[in-house]
Amino acid sequence: MKAVFLDYESLDKNDLDFSQLETVFDELTLFPATTPAQLLERVQEAEVIISNKVVVDAATMQQCPNLKLILISATGTNNIDLVQARKQGIVVCNCQGYGTAAVAQHTLSLMLALATSLLKYDHAVKQGEWNKASQFCLLDFPIIELSGKTLGIVGYGELGQAVAKLADAFGMKVLVGSLPNRPADASRIPFADLLPQVDFLSLHCPLTEDTHNLIDAHAFDAMKPSAFLINCARGGIVDEAALAEALRQGKIAGAATDVLTVEPPKDGNVLLADDIPNLIITPHSAWGSVDARQRIVQQMQQNVQAFKAGQPIRQVN
């Protein structure tokens, strides 16, 4: 089978092993990135296309007579025209669950950084504040313990459950909120009732019409002034302008986000203003441990082997 990987640099930073993936193909060509103008020439003769973010639309597929399989080196499928793939009998497989441990770990890291004022103390030491201290330590910024605090989780799938498990190890009380337009039950609290109860609110739900701007000015008004928001889900779930104002006005104590509405924020973002207090932003890196990215390579190998055996796995069309 002849395969092309259209944008391997979105996955590999020269720290992954592709050798096992290469063994399942007769030929695998790796392209660091692919522009729309380069796409057709690179895929026209391919039997297998591998893409992370490069869009493979219906018009492209129609000009690929040999195409049998598309591998998405991620979970999201929005860059592939699944309807056209089905029409042409092209199997599309994604990768799933590869980053659960990494994202859960990152979520707790952000919670701990906020709870301990970690970045503020690091900055103070590097600015020489400890050198000038009259006591053996600095206690200039608030430090709270996770133990005994209430964590609210919105989105209780694999990721939400992994975060809950780690939070339990820190002695936190975990409450699960129901998503909008979904019924609450004995294990889930209505979203509006969840907000006033939490010390930390962690988001792990998909971005949909129901969850777009779920955390808005009204949500911040309902939260405790001492509460913290963590977003390792999708940028559009939080109204970014409302978050900036909530932090400036002290409506919540702090926030951390791994995601923005537009990534990368080449044209800027309201949350990148330098006057927003107690906000940590990481560059959509929560998923990106070398372990998680190597699992993607392994899952793609498995997907090809299963396809060859006539029993596709992780098929999404």
ZIPE-V97773 format. One record per pair of residues at least 6 apart in sequence whose C-alpha atoms are under 8 Angstrom apart, sorted by sequence separation. I is the first residue (numbers start at 1). J is the second residue. If there is no record, write none. Layout:
i=I j=J
i=I j=J
This chain:
i=22 j=28
i=43 j=49
i=61 j=67
i=85 j=91
i=112 j=118
i=113 j=119
i=124 j=130
i=125 j=131
i=154 j=160
i=167 j=173
i=168 j=174
i=178 j=184
i=184 j=190
i=195 j=201
i=205 j=211
i=246 j=252
i=247 j=253
i=306 j=312
i=307 j=313
i=85 j=92
i=130 j=137
i=153 j=160
i=167 j=174
i=177 j=184
i=183 j=190
i=247 j=254
i=306 j=313
i=130 j=138
i=247 j=255
i=304 j=312
i=303 j=312
i=82 j=92
i=164 j=174
i=178 j=188
i=303 j=313
i=153 j=164
i=176 j=187
i=177 j=188
i=178 j=189
i=179 j=190
i=180 j=191
i=303 j=314
i=176 j=188
i=177 j=189
i=178 j=190
i=179 j=191
i=175 j=188
i=176 j=189
i=177 j=190
i=178 j=191
i=175 j=189
i=177 j=191
i=151 j=167
i=77 j=94
i=121 j=138
i=177 j=194
i=46 j=64
i=49 j=67
i=76 j=94
i=176 j=194
i=35 j=54
i=44 j=63
i=45 j=64
i=47 j=66
i=48 j=67
i=51 j=70
i=75 j=94
i=175 j=194
i=264 j=283
i=34 j=54
i=40 j=60
i=44 j=64
i=45 j=65
i=46 j=66
i=47 j=67
i=48 j=68
i=49 j=69
i=50 j=70
i=51 j=71
i=52 j=72
i=70 j=90
i=72 j=92
i=74 j=94
i=75 j=95
i=121 j=141
i=156 j=176
i=43 j=64
i=44 j=65
i=45 j=66
i=46 j=67
i=47 j=68
i=48 j=69
i=49 j=70
i=50 j=71
i=51 j=72
i=52 j=73
i=68 j=89
i=69 j=90
i=70 j=91
i=71 j=92
i=72 j=93
i=73 j=94
i=74 j=95
i=75 j=96
i=120 j=141
i=151 j=172
i=153 j=174
i=155 j=176
i=3 j=25
i=8 j=30
i=9 j=31
i=10 j=32
i=44 j=66
i=45 j=67
i=47 j=69
i=48 j=70
i=49 j=71
i=50 j=72
i=51 j=73
i=52 j=74
i=57 j=79
i=68 j=90
i=69 j=91
i=70 j=92
i=71 j=93
i=72 j=94
i=73 j=95
i=74 j=96
i=149 j=171
i=150 j=172
i=151 j=173
i=152 j=174
i=153 j=175
i=154 j=176
i=155 j=177
i=215 j=237
i=216 j=238
i=217 j=239
i=259 j=281
i=2 j=25
i=5 j=28
i=7 j=30
i=8 j=31
i=9 j=32
i=10 j=33
i=40 j=63
i=48 j=71
i=50 j=73
i=56 j=79
i=57 j=80
i=58 j=81
i=61 j=84
i=67 j=90
i=68 j=91
i=69 j=92
i=70 j=93
i=71 j=94
i=72 j=95
i=147 j=170
i=148 j=171
i=149 j=172
i=150 j=173
i=151 j=174
i=152 j=175
i=153 j=176
i=154 j=177
i=155 j=178
i=213 j=236
i=214 j=237
i=215 j=238
i=216 j=239
i=220 j=243
i=254 j=277
i=255 j=278
i=256 j=279
i=257 j=280
i=258 j=281
i=259 j=282
i=1 j=25
i=2 j=26
i=3 j=27
i=4 j=28
i=5 j=29
i=6 j=30
i=7 j=31
i=8 j=32
i=9 j=33
i=55 j=79
i=56 j=80
i=57 j=81
i=61 j=85
i=69 j=93
i=117 j=141
i=146 j=170
i=147 j=171
i=148 j=172
i=149 j=173
i=150 j=174
i=151 j=175
i=152 j=176
i=153 j=177
i=154 j=178
i=155 j=179
i=195 j=219
i=212 j=236
i=213 j=237
i=214 j=238
i=215 j=239
i=228 j=252
i=235 j=259
i=236 j=260
i=254 j=278
i=255 j=279
i=256 j=280
i=257 j=281
i=258 j=282
i=259 j=283
i=1 j=26
i=2 j=27
i=3 j=28
i=4 j=29
i=5 j=30
i=6 j=31
i=7 j=32
i=8 j=33
i=54 j=79
i=55 j=80
i=56 j=81
i=117 j=142
i=146 j=171
i=147 j=172
i=148 j=173
i=150 j=175
i=152 j=177
i=154 j=179
i=198 j=223
i=199 j=224
i=212 j=237
i=213 j=238
i=214 j=239
i=217 j=242
i=225 j=250
i=227 j=252
i=228 j=253
i=229 j=254
i=230 j=255
i=231 j=256
i=232 j=257
i=233 j=258
i=234 j=259
i=235 j=260
i=236 j=261
i=253 j=278
i=254 j=279
i=255 j=280
i=256 j=281
i=257 j=282
i=258 j=283
i=259 j=284
i=1 j=27
i=2 j=28
i=3 j=29
i=4 j=30
i=5 j=31
i=6 j=32
i=7 j=33
i=53 j=79
i=58 j=84
i=116 j=142
i=117 j=143
i=146 j=172
i=196 j=222
i=197 j=223
i=198 j=224
i=201 j=227
i=207 j=233
i=211 j=237
i=212 j=238
i=213 j=239
i=216 j=242
i=217 j=243
i=220 j=246
i=225 j=251
i=226 j=252
i=227 j=253
i=228 j=254
i=229 j=255
i=230 j=256
i=231 j=257
i=232 j=258
i=233 j=259
i=234 j=260
i=235 j=261
i=244 j=270
i=256 j=282
i=258 j=284
i=4 j=31
i=6 j=33
i=7 j=34
i=57 j=84
i=58 j=85
i=115 j=142
i=116 j=143
i=192 j=219
i=195 j=222
i=196 j=223
i=197 j=224
i=199 j=226
i=200 j=227
i=201 j=228
i=202 j=229
i=203 j=230
i=204 j=231
i=206 j=233
i=207 j=234
i=216 j=243
i=224 j=251
i=225 j=252
i=226 j=253
i=227 j=254
i=228 j=255
i=229 j=256
i=230 j=257
i=231 j=258
i=232 j=259
i=234 j=261
i=235 j=262
i=244 j=271
i=248 j=275
i=258 j=285
i=6 j=34
i=115 j=143
i=116 j=144
i=195 j=223
i=196 j=224
i=199 j=227
i=200 j=228
i=201 j=229
i=202 j=230
i=203 j=231
i=204 j=232
i=205 j=233
i=206 j=234
i=223 j=251
i=224 j=252
i=225 j=253
i=231 j=259
i=243 j=271
i=248 j=276
i=258 j=286
i=115 j=144
i=116 j=145
i=181 j=210
i=195 j=224
i=198 j=227
i=199 j=228
i=200 j=229
i=201 j=230
i=202 j=231
i=203 j=232
i=204 j=233
i=205 j=234
i=207 j=236
i=217 j=246
i=223 j=252
i=241 j=270
i=247 j=276
i=248 j=277
i=115 j=145
i=180 j=210
i=192 j=222
i=200 j=230
i=202 j=232
i=203 j=233
i=207 j=237
i=221 j=251
i=240 j=270
i=241 j=271
i=247 j=277
i=115 j=146
i=180 j=211
i=220 j=251
i=240 j=271
i=247 j=278
i=179 j=211
i=220 j=252
i=244 j=276
i=247 j=279
i=112 j=146
i=4 j=42
i=4 j=43
i=11 j=52
i=4 j=46
i=10 j=52
i=152 j=194
i=2 j=45
i=3 j=46
i=6 j=49
i=8 j=51
i=152 j=195
i=160 j=203
i=2 j=46
i=3 j=47
i=4 j=48
i=5 j=49
i=6 j=50
i=7 j=51
i=8 j=52
i=160 j=204
i=2 j=47
i=3 j=48
i=4 j=49
i=5 j=50
i=6 j=51
i=7 j=52
i=152 j=197
i=159 j=204
i=1 j=47
i=2 j=48
i=3 j=49
i=4 j=50
i=5 j=51
i=6 j=52
i=7 j=53
i=152 j=198
i=1 j=48
i=3 j=50
i=7 j=54
i=150 j=197
i=151 j=198
i=152 j=199
i=154 j=201
i=157 j=204
i=6 j=54
i=150 j=198
i=151 j=199
i=152 j=200
i=153 j=201
i=154 j=202
i=155 j=203
i=156 j=204
i=157 j=205
i=149 j=198
i=150 j=199
i=151 j=200
i=152 j=201
i=153 j=202
i=154 j=203
i=155 j=204
i=156 j=205
i=149 j=199
i=150 j=200
i=151 j=201
i=152 j=202
i=153 j=203
i=154 j=204
i=155 j=205
i=149 j=200
i=151 j=202
i=153 j=204
i=154 j=205
i=155 j=206
i=232 j=286
i=104 j=159
i=108 j=163
i=103 j=159
i=104 j=160
i=107 j=163
i=100 j=158
i=104 j=162
i=105 j=163
i=108 j=166
i=100 j=159
i=104 j=163
i=108 j=167
i=97 j=158
i=101 j=162
i=11 j=73
i=100 j=162
i=104 j=166
i=111 j=200
i=107 j=202
i=114 j=228
i=111 j=230
i=110 j=230
i=107 j=230
i=107 j=232
i=103 j=232
i=114 j=254
i=114 j=255
i=114 j=256
i=111 j=256
i=110 j=256
i=114 j=278
i=110 j=280
i=107 j=286
i=106 j=286
i=103 j=286
i=102 j=286
i=103 j=287
i=102 j=287
i=102 j=288
i=100 j=287
i=102 j=289
i=99 j=287
i=99 j=288
i=99 j=289
i=102 j=292
i=99 j=292
i=98 j=292
i=99 j=293
i=98 j=293
i=98 j=295
i=98 j=296
i=95 j=296
i=95 j=299
i=95 j=300
i=94 j=300
i=93 j=303
i=96 j=314
i=93 j=312
i=95 j=314
i=93 j=313
i=94 j=314
i=91 j=312
i=93 j=314
i=94 j=315
i=74 j=296
i=93 j=315
i=94 j=316
i=73 j=296
i=92 j=315
i=93 j=316
i=73 j=297
i=91 j=315
i=92 j=316
i=93 j=317
i=92 j=317
i=91 j=317
i=73 j=300
i=71 j=300
i=86 j=317
i=71 j=303
i=85 j=317
i=82 j=316
i=83 j=317
i=82 j=317
i=77 j=316
i=16 j=290
i=15 j=290
i=21 j=297
i=16 j=293
i=17 j=294
i=21 j=298
i=24 j=301
i=16 j=294
i=20 j=298
i=18 j=297
i=21 j=300
i=21 j=301
i=24 j=304
i=12 j=293
i=20 j=301
i=24 j=305
i=11 j=293
